[in-house]
Amino acid sequence: MTGPAPALWRQLQAAASVLAAIRRGESATPAIARVFPDLRPGVQALSFHVLRNLGRAEALRRLLAQRAPPPAADALLCTALALAWREEGAPYPPFTLVDQAVEAAKRSPETRNQQGFINACLRRFLRERDALVELTSEDPVARWNHPRWWIARLQHDHPQAWQEILEANNSPAPMTLRVNTHRISREPLRDLLAAGHIASEPVGRHGLVLDRPHPVDGIPGFAEGLWSVQDAGAQLAAELLVPGLPADARILDACAAPGGKTAQVCELLPHAQVLALDVDPVRCERIHQNLQRLGLHAQVRAADAGEPGGWWDGQPFDAILLDAPCTASGIVRRHPDVRWLRRPGDIAQLAEQQKRLLTALWPLLKEGGRLVYCTCSVFRAEGEGQIEAFLAHNSEAVLRPGPGHLLPCNRAQQGPLPDNRPSDHDGFFYAVLQKSALDAPARPD
């Protein structure tokens, strides 16, 4: 039997601490990991709700108090406002949220001295909620719950679709599985899930989107390695890389952790010689663990893909997958903290890293070989712009048909797409480059 649910004021305290950590520049993942286990599921749900409504909450706080209170009190106040500003979709009634936020302030030494201030702001909010919300509605940051520079960048990069992107970002992502075709096909797995009272629908070529998120260890087939959790858009990487390759192809996954795309390559081409690299040894261990659970094998090395002299054996690859470091601007549905952590200068900085990796890896591809470049970004500087610049300086590179910018999309926004393209996915960019003619590369010193 499970015990009683944790008190809401405790969850609000913890959610406010997560928000405070993000404002200090920390990712939500480690901040949530520090929360007591009994609180963690509820706090994650509340924190994600807060982050999807933070622009509105901060605009309301500025109306209620022109001078920000100390950080801990401001985080608690904005947490309550983000959860309570709109009754539709709120996790609790606004009066309950306000009452418990004041209780949370009273019970923490960091906010106890601000208890009266928080109480006064929130009681005024309840009295004047409609008018205050209306006053904030002209502010684009409040309207779209993204930083102003981010909104402007999307308006520039995607003038016809920027609103749809922001709307998708502010909705929860589905839980999508990738079928391990090395062990089971999709329909038998779907039947197995149904027997466990988990409904699912096909998405893409090898995916199943679940009716709602479930704990992974409670989904049939996890321990047996029958599936992996992977967004439908991310599943396109291996599907673009593998077709037409020989069964024993030499394949490089250049930035492989945590190993989802590596595993899919091995599932689709089980006799290939796959080398998976990641610069972080700890993350390499994640690759090993994922492959072991799925019953797959690849060579895994901790190395910088941009410095081939430290790891390349001089034999060219049939195919290279470069899932390059990026702003993660396409996966905001799953990581709502990303929008508040990124800064405008990050785009150019990461674009330079992407350019460095492309330049270093291209000579390692054999003539006629294929390189799939992808990022989980919707910014053109990390996608279309990056590839246009690369093609301008590499005459032997040929751009093959591919999705290009795959913008985040929910099924409510768009129905099924042709050619088995997924209709509920995060944002990605994909480019398929083929080497038309090039002398064999020299082995680096």
ABEGO torsion letter per residue (X at the ends): XBBBBBBAAAAAAAAAAAAAAAAAGBBAAAAAAABBAAAAAAAAAAAAAAAAAAAAAAAAAAAABABBBBAAAAAAAAAAAAAAABABGBABBAAAAAAAAAAAAAABAAAAAAAAAAAAAAAAAAAAAAAAAAAAAABAAAAAGBBAAAAAAAAAABAAAAAAAAAAAABBBBBBBBBBAAABBAAAAAAAAAAAGBBBBBBEAABBBBABBBBAAABBGAAAGABBBBBAAAAAAAAAAABGBBAABBBBBABAOAGAAAAAAAAABAABBBBBBBABAAAAAAAAAAAAAAGBBBBBBBBBAABAAAABAGBBBABBBBBBBBAGAAAAAABAAAAAABBAAAAAAAAAAAAAAAAAAAAABBBGBBBBBBBBBABAAABAAAAAAAAAABAABBBBBBAEBBBBBBAAABBBBBGGBBABBBBBBBBBBBBABBBBBBBBX
